[in-house]
Each structure stands twice: as structure tokens, then as C-alpha cells.
Amino acid sequence: MSCLTLNNFWVSITGVGGKYLFGENFWGPNIAMVSNSCPPKKLGNYVSAQNFFNILAGCLTTLIFGAAVNTFNLANSPALIGRLVAVFCSIGYGGSCLAWWKAGKHYKKMQEAEGNFIEG
């Protein structure tokens, strides 16, 4: 929404706020699942690996995005760059939602097998 709206600042800034409010709060649940699922002595390794792959994905996405802008000659077209950002964000957040859903199912199954009750 924030990248596709070019004529209304408030709609665009509301979209940016929504992105941070709903899309950037993944850190706490991820760390909780990792810390409850791994041996205590390996927690630092697991958190470091998660950080590594998050940063790597961000860097690769930036490279791919830049290549797409250059390949399709979009540098002078803010509207098309906004659409491309919307596509990239949709792919990233959609993939993340699927991964979190699948991880949540496995985490719940693991917790139930250990005798911990998880509601919801």
C-alpha cells in the first residue's frame, strides 16, 4: 500500500506504519521458539545462524532488486519501482507467513510431545 499510493502521503505513511507494526515484530516469537527448541549451550549458535540467514536474505534481495531495476530500465520510473517493491515485499512476507505457519505447527507438536500444553 505504501509503495503503490503515489498521490496521498497519509495513505502511504499509514502503509509504512502498518508494515512495521504487523510485519516487523517477528523477532520475539522466533527467539522464543529457538530458545525452547535447542540445547541451552547451542542457543548462541542457533540465534547467530538465524541472524546470518536473515541478513543474507536481505542482501540477496537488494542485489536481485537492483538487477531487476537495471534490467528493466526502471530507474526513472518511481511508479514502476513502487510496484516492484510491492511485489518483492509480497513475496517476502508471503513466504515468511508460510514458513512461520509451518514452524508453528512443528513447534506445537514438539511442545505437546514433551508434555507442555499449548493453547490456540
C-alpha positions in Angstrom: 0.0 0.0 0.0 2.8 2.4 0.9 4.6 1.8 -2.4 1.6 1.8 -4.7 0.0 5.0 -3.5 1.7 8.0 -5.2 -0.8 10.8 -4.7 -1.7 10.6 -0.9 1.1 11.0 1.7 -1.1 9.9 4.6 -2.3 6.7 3.0 1.3 5.9 2.1 2.7 6.7 5.6 -0.1 4.6 7.1 1.1 1.7 4.9 4.6 2.1 6.1 3.4 2.2 9.7 1.4 -1.0 9.1 4.4 -2.7 7.7 6.4 -2.0 10.8 3.5 -2.7 13.2 2.4 -6.0 11.6 5.5 -7.1 9.6 8.5 -6.4 11.7 7.5 -8.0 15.1 8.9 -11.4 14.3 12.0 -11.3 16.5 10.4 -12.2 19.8 8.4 -15.3 18.7 11.3 -16.6 16.7 13.7 -16.3 19.6 11.2 -17.9 21.9 10.8 -20.9 19.6 14.5 -21.2 19.1 15.4 -21.0 22.8 12.7 -23.6 23.7 13.7 -26.0 20.9 17.5 -26.1 21.2 20.0 -27.2 23.8 20.9 -24.2 26.1 24.6 -24.5 25.2 23.8 -24.1 21.5 21.4 -21.1 21.8 24.0 -18.6 20.7 24.8 -20.7 17.6 21.2 -21.0 16.6 20.4 -17.3 17.1 23.6 -16.4 15.1 22.5 -18.7 12.3 19.1 -17.2 12.2 20.6 -13.7 12.1 23.0 -14.8 9.4 20.3 -16.1 7.1 18.0 -13.1 7.8 20.9 -10.7 6.8 21.9 -12.9 3.8 18.3 -12.9 2.5 18.1 -9.1 2.9 21.4 -8.6 1.0 20.5 -11.0 -1.8 17.1 -9.4 -2.2 18.8 -6.0 -2.5 21.0 -7.4 -5.3 18.2 -9.0 -7.1 16.0 -5.9 -6.8 18.9 -3.7 -8.2 19.4 -6.1 -11.0 15.7 -6.0 -11.9 15.7 -2.2 -11.8 18.7 -2.2 -14.2 17.5 -5.0 -16.4 14.0 -3.4 -17.0 15.4 0.2 -17.0 13.1 1.3 -14.2 15.5 3.9 -12.6 13.4 6.9 -13.9 10.0 5.4 -13.1 9.0 5.8 -9.4 5.6 4.2 -10.0 7.1 1.1 -11.5 9.8 0.9 -8.8 6.9 1.1 -6.2 5.1 -1.8 -7.9 8.4 -3.8 -7.9 8.9 -3.1 -4.2 5.3 -4.2 -3.6 5.9 -7.5 -5.5 9.2 -8.1 -3.6 7.5 -7.4 -0.2 4.6 -9.6 -1.0 6.9 -12.5 -1.9 9.0 -12.0 1.2 6.1 -11.6 3.6 4.1 -14.3 2.0 7.0 -16.8 2.2 7.6 -15.8 5.8 4.0 -16.3 6.7 4.1 -19.8 5.2 7.4 -20.6 7.0 6.1 -19.3 10.4 2.9 -21.3 10.0 4.9 -24.5 9.3 7.4 -23.8 12.1 4.5 -23.1 14.5 2.9 -26.4 13.7 6.2 -28.3 14.3 6.8 -26.3 17.4 3.3 -27.1 18.8 3.8 -30.8 18.0 7.2 -30.8 19.7 5.8 -29.0 22.8 2.9 -31.4 23.1 5.2 -34.4 22.8 7.2 -33.0 25.7 4.1 -32.7 27.8 3.8 -28.9 27.5 0.3 -27.7 26.8 -0.1 -25.0 24.1 -3.4 -23.4 23.6 -4.5 -22.0 20.2 
